[in-house]
Amino acid sequence: MIDAKDFGLDPVRVLAALANDVRWQAVHMMAGGAGICASDLAARTGRDVDSAGKHLRILREAGVADWRAGEDTRFTLYFIPARFRELEGVVDFGFCQFQFPDVLPLGKD
């Protein structure tokens, strides 16, 4: 189990970020190592791209997700860092673990 302090995570900020159905769906989509952009989340949740992008930024600011720049902001790729996904189907922030048994790691079919 990792220690949240090692990564500078604030448990209150992380849990507040996760306490939203759209952001929870984003975490579920990223739990296996997949990267998603705002349009992916918008398609899954029925939200507009701007709203989905705002939800992804909240996850990033809380330390839940990281990002890589795309060609423009519409293609910014968000992902859960591997350090939080050491066990298959588990996202571990050090102070809490979330299990996603239905999520396959990247590269597994």
C-alpha positions in Angstrom: 0.0 0.0 0.0 1.3 3.4 -0.9 1.4 6.4 1.4 -0.7 9.4 0.3 1.9 11.7 1.8 4.5 10.3 -0.6 2.6 11.8 -3.5 1.4 15.0 -1.8 -2.3 13.9 -1.9 -4.8 15.6 0.3 -7.4 13.0 1.2 -10.2 15.6 1.5 -9.5 17.0 -2.0 -9.2 13.5 -3.5 -12.5 12.3 -2.0 -14.3 15.6 -2.8 -13.1 15.2 -6.4 -14.4 11.6 -6.6 -17.7 12.5 -5.0 -19.4 13.3 -8.4 -20.9 10.8 -10.7 -19.2 12.2 -13.9 -15.8 12.2 -12.3 -16.4 8.7 -10.8 -17.2 7.5 -14.4 -13.9 9.1 -15.6 -11.9 7.3 -12.9 -13.7 4.1 -13.9 -12.7 4.7 -17.5 -9.1 5.3 -16.6 -8.7 2.6 -13.9 -7.1 0.1 -16.2 -4.5 2.5 -17.5 -6.4 4.0 -20.4 -6.1 7.6 -21.2 -9.2 9.6 -22.0 -9.9 13.1 -23.3 -12.8 15.4 -22.7 -14.7 14.1 -25.8 -14.4 10.5 -24.5 -15.9 11.5 -21.2 -18.6 13.6 -22.8 -19.7 10.7 -25.1 -19.9 8.4 -22.1 -21.8 10.8 -19.8 -23.9 12.8 -22.2 -22.3 16.0 -21.1 -20.9 18.7 -23.4 -17.1 18.6 -24.0 -16.5 21.8 -22.0 -18.2 20.3 -18.9 -16.3 17.0 -19.3 -13.1 18.9 -19.6 -13.8 20.8 -16.4 -14.5 17.5 -14.5 -11.2 16.1 -15.8 -9.3 19.2 -14.6 -10.8 18.8 -11.2 -9.4 15.3 -11.0 -6.0 16.5 -12.2 -6.0 19.3 -9.6 -6.8 16.9 -6.8 -3.9 14.6 -7.8 -6.2 11.8 -8.9 -5.2 12.0 -12.6 -2.3 13.3 -14.6 -2.3 14.6 -18.2 -0.4 14.9 -21.4 -0.9 17.7 -23.8 -2.6 17.0 -27.1 -2.6 18.9 -30.3 -5.0 21.3 -28.6 -7.0 21.3 -25.4 -9.7 19.1 -26.9 -7.1 16.3 -27.1 -5.5 16.6 -23.7 -5.1 13.1 -22.5 -5.9 12.4 -18.8 -4.9 9.2 -17.0 -4.4 7.7 -13.6 -0.7 7.3 -13.0 0.7 3.8 -12.8 1.8 4.4 -9.1 -1.9 4.4 -8.1 -2.6 1.2 -10.2 0.0 -1.3 -9.0 -2.7 -4.0 -8.5 -4.9 -5.1 -11.4 -8.4 -3.6 -11.0 -7.4 -1.5 -8.0 -6.8 2.2 -7.7 -4.9 2.9 -4.5 -4.3 6.4 -3.2 -2.7 5.3 0.0 -5.5 6.3 2.3 -8.2 4.4 0.4 -8.5 1.8 -2.4 -11.2 1.5 -5.0 -11.7 -1.8 -6.8 -12.8 -2.0 -10.4 -13.0 -5.8 -11.1 -14.7 -5.2 -14.5 -11.8 -3.1 -15.8 -9.1 -4.8 -17.8 -5.6 -3.4 -17.8 -4.4 -1.9 -21.1 -3.2 -4.6 -23.5 -5.4 -7.3 -22.1 -8.6 -8.4 -24.0 
